[in-house]
Amino acid sequence: MSKGSLSRLYQEKLKTAEQAVNALPRDSQLVTFGCYCGTPPNLTQAFCTAVSNKFFSGIPDVYLLRSREEVVKQFTNVEVLSRIRMLCPFLGAGFRQLADKAKELHKTHPDLIVPQFLPEHFSLYARGVFTRHGKPDVHMLQVSPMDEHGYFSFGADGSMSIPLALEAAQIIVEVNPKMPRTFGAGILHISQIAAITEHESELMVLPQREPSPEDQQIARLVADLVQDNACIQLGIGAVPNEVGRLLKTRNDLGIHTEVLGDTLLELIEAGNVSNRYKQLNVGHSVFNIALFSKPSYYDFLDNNPTMLCHPAEYVNNPHIIAQNDNTVSVNSFVEIDLFGQVASESVNWRQISGSGGQLDFSRGAFLSKGGIAVLAAHSTAKNNSISKVVPRLNNIVTTPRNDVHYVVTEHGCVDLFGLSTCDRAQALIKLAAPKFRDELREEAHKMTLY
């Protein structure tokens, strides 16, 4: 298409957010949104207004992943929660508050539908939606401005947004000039889009906290496991951030990661990342979500051909992860028991986050030639009053014991692979805080692990 034709088509499809939402079929059954930076704030507001005004003839399922707090708050209206069935595959702080408020409101508003959690591996979320709910009637997302060839970019959000959009009956985009244009699978041609809206807003940021002495000790132990030429995946939090800072003495690292955060970007800018020793996507850093603490960091991604944004079904696929040699995966946990079972998404059976990509990357890294999977955390919680190393899990299992490789706390590092049940228990007790070790040994004897 010529530039003139593209410009005319753009103007034909350009609508206000209200016009775009009000053109949807009233009998829509499944509405999905972009995730993280990809959630369109103006379109979500227009959607919530339409729901409140009883626009839809039924009760549509609404799929919303982790998003900015102000976006999540748009769904707290009783009129909204009474007329949609919200499905949340990841419960961040905002969604936990939304779910808690919905449960409280349900006491006085019995018609209100409490948001439901979808447990699934990150690599399989989109497949789970298609299997249980079918294809979306509409997918709404935030994109970068159209280029001269008529393409929009998903920018900082590949996650499930790419497959959901490509299977949806309609796609509505919210063009944000602050969304970077990235390369990879996340592109849409104007011919694929039903309606275009425009709205400038700040991208989602994730504040960082200063590392504690325990964070720094754990990070040192983890960083010692990472050699030159390794292909790395780092999770979110103080420990992975500190690990990234310590890797500035390494050379020719590769990146294949679920979340591209501050420290990975800083490693790229410092020259520690070349991606030259990867077996897959050589010369490119691969991610499915970019989430930074500073808005300016997103600028680095814009029109940078070395940065590839792909969906979770690709990035988090263990068989894809395993194709890069020397993959090192680093994630955190809430609790680990003496059998090696790991809980990373709940506290006392209460869901606090999601399964995410921990098991995907643990399995992929373990299958990688020379690869290792690391799970790291403080040995205690609540001002050292609770041990994170426990006799038996009192939580939902995120990573089964047979998939747990290296475990690190501030008290040491242990490789569980190949250890007997008894040896595992003894090794894990050494990772616990000293004041809890005698009690753990007692419990281990009772369970005949010693």
N, C-alpha and C positions, 0 to 999 in steps of 0.2 A: 504494500500500500504506500502511496505517496504521502509526503508530510502533510499536504493539504487534506487528503482523505482522512488521515489519522486525526487531524485537528477537528475536522467536521464531526467525525464519529464520537470524539471525546465530548464535544459540546452537546451532541444529541443525547448522550448517556449521563451527562452531568445533572445531578438532582440535589435537592436538600436531603438531609438524613431522614426527615419526616416523610418526604415524597417517596424515597426509596423503600422505606419500611412499609408505608401504607399501600404500596403496589404489590406486596407479597400476597400469595393466596391465603385467604382467611382460614382455610382448613389445613394449614401447615402443621405437620406433626413432629418434625425434628428441625431445630434451629441450632446451628453451631457457630462458634466465634473463634477468632484467632486467640493465641495464648500469649501471656507475658506482654512483651512490647507490641505484639500483634493484635491485642484486643482494641477495637476501635471505640474510643470513649463517646464520641458523638452518636454513632449508630446504636450503641448499647442504651444510651439515654432515650433515643427515639423509640427503640424497641420497647423499653420499659413503660414509656408513656402510652404506646399503642396497647400494650397488655393491660395496663390500668384502665384504659378506655374500652375494654372488652372488644378489641379489634378482632381477635381470633375466635373462631366458632367453637373450638375445642380447647383442650389443655395440651399444648405442645411440650415435648421434651426439649430442654435447653441444655446444651453441653457447653460448660465454661470451665476452663482450666485456671491456673493461678494468674491473677491479673493485678493491676494497680488497685490500691485500696479504695480510691474514689470511684473506680468502676464497679467494684464489688458492692459498695454501699448503694449503688443505684437499684440493687435488687432487694433491698431490705423493706421496701414498701409492702404492707399487708396485701394491697390490691394486686401487686405483682406476684407475690408468693402464693396467692390463692388461685392463680390462673396459669401457672406454669409448673412443670415438674423438672427441677434443676438437678443435673447430674454433674458431680464434681470428682474428677480423678485425682486431684491433689488438694489437700486441705492446708493451705497456708494460714497465717494468722487471720487474715481478712475473712476467709471462708469459714474458719472455726467460729469466729464471732458471728458471722451470718447464720450458721447452723444453730448455734446456741440461742440466738435471738429468735429464730424461727420456732425452735422447740418451746421457748417460753410463750411466744405469741399464740402457738397452737392451742394452749390451754383455754384461751378466751376466743380464739378464732378457729374452730374445728375444721373449717374448710381449707385452711392454710396447708400447703404441702411442704413438708420439711425437706430441704435439699438432701440428696442421697449421694453417698460416696461410691465410686467405681474402683474396686481393687484390681489392678492389672499391671503387668510389666510395661515400662514406658514404650518399649518397642512394639507392643501389641495393643495399645490403647485404641488406635483408629480401627484396627480390625475388630476389636470388641464392640465398638459403636456400630459398625456395619452389620455385625452378626446379630446383635440384639435389637437394634433400632432401625436398621436400614440406612439408606442414603439420605443425607440432609436435603430438606426442601430448599434451604438457603444456608450459605456460609458467609459470614461477614468478618472482614479483617482489615487491619491497617497496613498500608503498603507505601513504598517509596513513589515519587513522581514518575510518570511515564517517560521512557526514553524515546529517542528519535525513531526507533523501530516499532514502537507501539507496545512495549513490554513494561509491566510493573514488577517490582521485586517484593518478595515476602520480607526482605530485610533481615531483621534480627530474630525472626521466629520461623523455624521450620517445623519443629515438634510434630503435632498431629495436624496442624493447619494445612499443610500441603496436601496430604491425601484426602482430608475432609473437603477441601475446596474443589479438588479435581473430580470428586464424585458427586458434588452437590448439583441439584437441579438449577440453582441460581447462585451467582457470586456477586456480592455487593462489596465494594472497596471504599475505604476512607483514606484518601491520599494525604499523607503528612510529609511536608518537606523536610522534617527532621529525621525521618526514617531512612537509614542508609540503603543504598543499592548494593546488594550482595550477589554473588555468583552461586552456582549450584543448581539444585532442582527447583528452587522456589521462585519461579517466574510465571507470570500470567500475561497473555496477550489481550489487548483490548477487546478482541472479538469474543473472548470467553466470558466477558463481564457483562452482567445485566444492568448495573447502575453504578455510577461513580459519584462519590461525595468528597468534599474537600474540608479538611479541618486540621489546623496546626496545633500540636500539643507536645508537651515534654514526654520523652520516652521514660519507661519505668526504670527506676534505679533501686539498687539494693544496698543500703548502708552497711559499711564494714565496722567491726569493732576492733579495738587494739588487742593483739594477742597477749594471753596471760603467760606466765612462766611455764605452766603445764603445756600450753599450746606450742610454745617454742621448743620444749624438750621432745614432745611427740613429733613435731615437724623435723627435728634433727634426725631422729631415728628413721623416719620415713624417707627423708631425702638421701640418706646413706644407701638406700636400696635402689636409687635411680642412677643409672650409668649414662655416659655419653651415648648418643644415637637412640635412646629410648623413645618410644611413642607414648605420650602421657595423656591421662584423663584425670582431672581433678574435680571433686565435688564442690559444694558451696560451704563456706564457713571459715572460721579463724584458722583452723589447722591446715586445710588445703591452701588457703591464701599464704600462710607462712611457709609451707612446703615450696610453693612457687617462688617465693623470694629467695629461698636457699638454693634453688636450682640455677641461679645466675652464674654458677661456676661450671655448669655443664655445657657441652657443645653439641651442635647438630641434633637437637631434639626434634621430635615430631609431635603433632597434636591431632588427636582424634578424640573428641570429647562431647559429652552431652551438653554441658553448659560452658560457654566461653566467658570467663570472668576476668576481673582486673589483672590478676597475677599472670595468667596465661598471655594476655595481651602485652603486658609489660615484658615478659620473656621474649616475645616476638620482636618488640621494638628495641630490646637490648641486644638483639642479634644471637640469642641462644637457640633460636628455632630456625631450622633450614628445611625440615621435612624431606631431606634428600635420602635418608635411609629407610623411608617407609616403602612397603611393597605395594601399597594401594594409595591412590591420590598423592603420588610423589610431587613434592614441591608445594603442596597445599595444606593449610590447616582446615580441618573439618569439624563442624559443630552443628547442633540443631537448635540451640538457643544462645543468644548473646544477652548477658545481663551484667551491667556494670554499676559501680557506685557513683560514677561521674558521667554526666551527659556528654561531655566532650570525648569520652572514649569511643562512643559510637561513630564518631567521624572517621576513625581509623579504618572502619569497615567499608566506608563508602567508595564504590568503584575500585576496590582492591581485589585484583584477580587471583590473589593467593588465598583468599578467604572463601571457603565453600560452605554454604548453608544447605543442609539436607534434612529430610524428615527423620523422625525418631525410628521409624521402621527400617531405615538404612543405617543411621549412625549407631543406634543401640542394638543392632542385630549382632548377637554373639559370633556368628559365622563371619560377618564382615570385620568385626573388631579383631578376631583371631588372625586375620590375614596379614596384619602388620606385626613383624617380629618385635620382640622386646617391649611389648605393651605393658605399661604400669598403670593400674587403676587405683585411685585413692578415694575412699569414701568414709563416711562416719557411721556411728551406730549409737543407739540408745542403751542397749543392754545385750550382754552375751552370757550364756550359761555354760556350765562346765562340760557340756557335750559339744559346745561350739556353735550352737544355734544362735542366730543373731536377730534381734528386733531393732528396726531403724525407723519405724513410722508410727509407733504408738507408745503411750505411757499408761500403765495399768489398764490396758485394753481400750483406752480411748484413742481414737485415730487423731494424730496431730499433723500428719503430712500425707505422703503417699508412698507406694512401693518404688516409684521412680525408676531409675536405671541402674540401681545398685547391683541387682542380680544379673542383669544383662552384661554389665561390664566385668563383674567378678568372673562370670563364666567365659566371656570373650578373652579377657586377659590371661586367665589360666590356660586356655587352649592355645594362646599365642606362643610361638617358638621363643623361649627365653623370657616369657612374660610372667608377671606376678600381679596378684590382686591383694590390695591392702585395705583393711578396715581399721580405722583409728578413732580413738575417743579418750576423754578423761576417764580415769578409773572410778571416779565418784561423781555424785550429783548433789544438789541442794546443800552447798557449803560443807561438803565432805561427810554428810550424814547418811548417804545411801551409796552402796556399792553398785557399780554398773556391771561388775562380774558377779553373777548370781548362781546358786545351785541349779535352779530350774527357771526357765523363762516364765515371767508373769505378763506376757505380752504376745502380740501377733508376730509370727515368724516372718521375717522379710527374706533372709538368706539362710537356706538349710545348712546344716553342719558340713555336709559333703562338698559344699561350694565355698567354704571359708578357707582361705589360704593364710596370708600373714595377718596377725592381729597386733596392734600397737597401742600401748597406753604410755603415760609418762614414766612408768616403772619398767618398761622394756618392750622387746619385740620378739614374737615367736612365730615360726612357720608350723602350722598345724598339719600340713600335708604329710601323710604317711605315719602319723602318730597313732598309737592305740588309744582307746577310750580313756584308759588310766593315765597315759602320758599326756593326753590333751588336758585332762583335768589338772594335773600337776603344773603343766606349763601355764595354763590360764590363771591359776591361783597366784602364780608369781607376778602376774600383771595387775593383780588387785592391789588396793591400798593395804599397807601392812596391818592396819588395825582390823581388817576384815578376814585376813588369811586363815587364822585359827578356826574361825566359825565356818569358813568354806571347806577346810579340811575335814571338820566334823561331819558336815553335810555330805561330803564326798564319800566318807566311810559308810554313812547310813545308806547311801545309794549304791554301795559296793563298787565305787569307782576307784577305790584305793586297794 
